[in-house]
Structures are given as structure tokens and as C-alpha cells.
Amino acid sequence: GAVVSQHPSWVICKSGTSVKIECRSLDFQATTMFWYRQFPKQSLMLMATSNEGSKATYEQGVEKDKFLINHASLTLSTLTVTSAHPEDSSFYICSAEDRAKNTGELFFGEGSRLTVL
Amino acid sequence: AQSVTQLDSHVSVSEGTPVLLRCNYSSSYSPSLFWYVQHPNKGLQLLLKYTSAATLVKGINGFEAEFKKSETSFHLTKPSAHMSDAAEYFCVVSRGMNTGFQKLVFGTGTRLLVSP
């Protein structure tokens, strides 16, 4: 149980295009999901907190118009990188909290590697 | 502000020998500390957590960690490495009081290599 799946696991796109990454909780409902970004050989950095049915909360320094987050259902959050540029190339990871268990424990997806040419 | 430092980017051990992955933290107040493991192409999995209860914390797969306030350390250990332990390990501290698991600050990770 408590599986979080991300899609796609990797994507290559041209500069200027937009890319959508999905994060799904497969066997539980997630009121809250989190999006992280990881540069090579660096830490995971929290980008934003996604709450079902409301606007995402972005961390300081993260452009909300560039990284659009939508959490329209209790099992799905999406991250859209708009007008992508090479500096947006990174590994994006999501995590989710199991609403029913209410332990605060987070379950992580496998990550999505974005390469912008 | 909270931060964690993982002192080794890579650790190599032989199967059957002890594992030690080092982590030092910095926190303005009593932190919650965690170790996560990430196997290739898999999500991060919680190994163990410290939340101000017992200082010696036992986790899954035979791992344990000891919270030492005087040394600001939370090193991860295992008596005997197994080939399946080869993975990336992250030391993590919670950010902000009463945030539980949510506002996490990650270390840079330590890659554990296990040779036969």
C-alpha cells in the first residue's frame, strides 16, 4: 500500500514548450502533495505544497507562473513547467500524505527527469 | 534555520560488514530527523525517524540511528550489510516547529555501494 506514481519518468522537450508531470496516489487519498526539485549531486528542494481544491503554496524563490500546480482531485496533482528553458532541466519528485492514516508520513514518487534542449 | 550535512557522498563496504552513514544537523530547536532510502528508479522510502522520544531509533531492514544532541549527529548504522542495501540514503530534518513530516530539508545524499 501507499504507492505514489509519477508520469512520465523522463521527458525531453524543446526550449519554449510546456511539460506536464503527473503525481498520483494509487491506493490512498492525498489531501496534500509536495513537489521537490533535485539538481545533480544536490539536495531535494521543496518547491511547493499542493492542497486539493485550493491554490498551491510556493516556497520562496519559486516562480508560480512558471511552475503551475493543480491538485484537482484527492489522487492527482500535476506540475506544469511552462515555457521551459535548459535551466529548468532537473529531477522533479512528488510526495503525498495519506489522509486516512493522518500520521503525517510522506510517500514519494519515483521522480521525473526533465531535459530541456 | 535547519540544515543537514551528510559527510560522505559515497560509502563502500563489503557484504557482511558494518555500515555507517554519517549525518550532522543544525537546528534552532529540537528537530525531527529522518533517514530515507532511494533505490534506483524507486521512490524514497522512510527507514526510520526520531521525534524526541528514544534517542536510539530502530528502523526497517536492520538499520538504526542514534540521536546525539551533544554532537548534533544522527548517524545511520547497520551491523551487517546486504547486497540489497546498495542505494542512495538521505538524512532529513523537519523545518519549522510542529510541522511533523511535512516541511523537510534534505541532505545531499550518500550512495552506499556493497561489494560481494
Contacts between the chains, C-beta under 8 A, distances in Angstrom:
chain1	res1	chain2	res2	distance
A	4	B	43	5.9
A	9	B	41	7.3
A	32	B	102	7.4
A	34	B	102	7.2
A	36	B	106	7.9
A	41	B	9	7.2
A	41	B	108	6.7
A	42	B	108	6.0
A	43	B	90	8.0
A	43	B	105	7.5
A	43	B	106	4.2
A	43	B	107	6.2
A	43	B	108	5.2
A	43	B	109	7.5
A	44	B	90	7.3
A	44	B	104	7.8
A	44	B	106	4.2
A	45	B	106	7.7
A	46	B	103	7.1
A	46	B	104	6.8
A	49	B	102	7.6
A	93	B	43	7.7
A	93	B	44	7.4
A	95	B	44	7.5
A	97	B	101	7.5
A	97	B	102	7.3
A	103	B	101	7.8
A	104	B	100	3.7
A	104	B	101	4.2
A	104	B	102	6.4
A	105	B	46	6.3
A	105	B	101	5.5
A	106	B	46	7.8
A	106	B	101	5.3
A	106	B	102	7.1
A	106	B	104	7.4
A	107	B	43	6.9
A	108	B	36	7.6
A	108	B	38	7.9
A	108	B	43	3.8
A	108	B	44	3.8
A	108	B	45	7.5
A	109	B	43	5.1
A	110	B	41	5.8
A	110	B	42	5.8
A	110	B	43	5.0
A	111	B	43	7.4
